[in-house]
Structure formats: C-alpha cells, structure tokens
C-alpha cells in the first residue's frame, strides 16, 4: 500500500549537503569520491547497461558535471585490476549527539586510516562507534530517487504512485522511495512519465525519525564526516 510521507519544512542537512556538494565540485573533492564510487561499482562489470550499480554511480557523477574522461578512467581502473580495485566498501554504525543513530558508508584503500579518522571525528563531536548490528536494525535498505524539481502537484503524485513508489518525501528535495528490487524499474518508469531524475541510489532509510534538541551540534558532526575523503555516504534517523 502506498504511503505518502510528506515531512514538514525543509531538511537542514539536505540543504547543507547540496551546497557543500556544489562547492566540492568546484574544488574537485567530490570528483575523488565519485571516482571511488564508480571504480567500486565497476568491479562487477564495466558495462553500465548490464551493471545497474555502475549506472547509478555514473548518473550521480553526471549530476555534478564530472567530465566524461574522468568517468571512463574510473571505470577502467575499477574493472581492470589497477589501484582502484583495492578500494574497500565498508559500513560502520555509530551514535551521534543525544544518541541518534548514524550509518556511515566508507570507500577506502586504507582501512586503518579510515577507522582512525572516523573515531577522531566522532569523538570530537560527541559521537562514538557502535558495535556491529547496534544501529543497523533501525534502518531498512531502500532505493531513493531524487527528482530534478522542487515541487509536485496532484497529477505528479499520481504519476509517481503509478511508477511503483513506496513513499514520496519533500524535505527541500522531492525524494521518491522504493524497494531495493524496484529501484531500476521505478526510475525507468518515472523517466517514461516525463520526470527528470537528478540522482538515484541505494540508501538506509530510518524506520522511525527521532527529534533532537541540539540540531546544530549534530549538523557539525555530519558536516565533518562528509568532509572526510573516505566517507561516501551518511544516513541518520534524526529528524533534521
């Protein structure tokens, strides 16, 4: 059954991250992360028509206007057994201020460095690493499609529902939430129905959102984590 989850207001973290990403693109910092993402996805095959994860990684890179040559080099490195073939994909569970749950996706060629930096950032901002399984149970694996528009009308909603979406979230962006298995199908159907896709990816979606008192303290932690070169994605159950 379709459930609309229209969140009030705007997500501060979504707004901050979008602004940061735009700045990072100019500094090319985001290109480094996108290259890692593409290279790891390309381990399963260099053809995006067959490898859906690679297609998602490439689509995300295009959102930030990553040059075609950079994309092709990342695919070649990831699928050809070069240095990027040694990049590990790791998942860490953590607690932030006020005990909020955080899942941190890491892409790194140096696990010891990544863990050390992660602990340092968490400790500095009132967080700590959790044990395996301590946080993950609070989330579900979902697909997330961000539409290239800021508002939708009733007709749009019906088209999104008909595309097979589970949820629609408005938090400064229009996010279409799907099951993992339906991500590719829903994305294709949305495009068929006339929607322009900004990005799509697999995410960890919180089963329940929790309110916190000191939003700024948590935002500083998320901001610092996002600045780390090995951090690929961050998920939290905080309602910010």
Beta strands, then each sheet from edge to edge (+ up, - down):
strand 1: 88-95
strand 2: 101-108
strand 3: 128-129
strand 4: 139-147
strand 5: 167-170
strand 6: 174-179
strand 7: 197-206
strand 8: 231-236
sheet 1: 3+ 1- 2+ 8-
sheet 2: 5+ 6- 4+ 7-
end
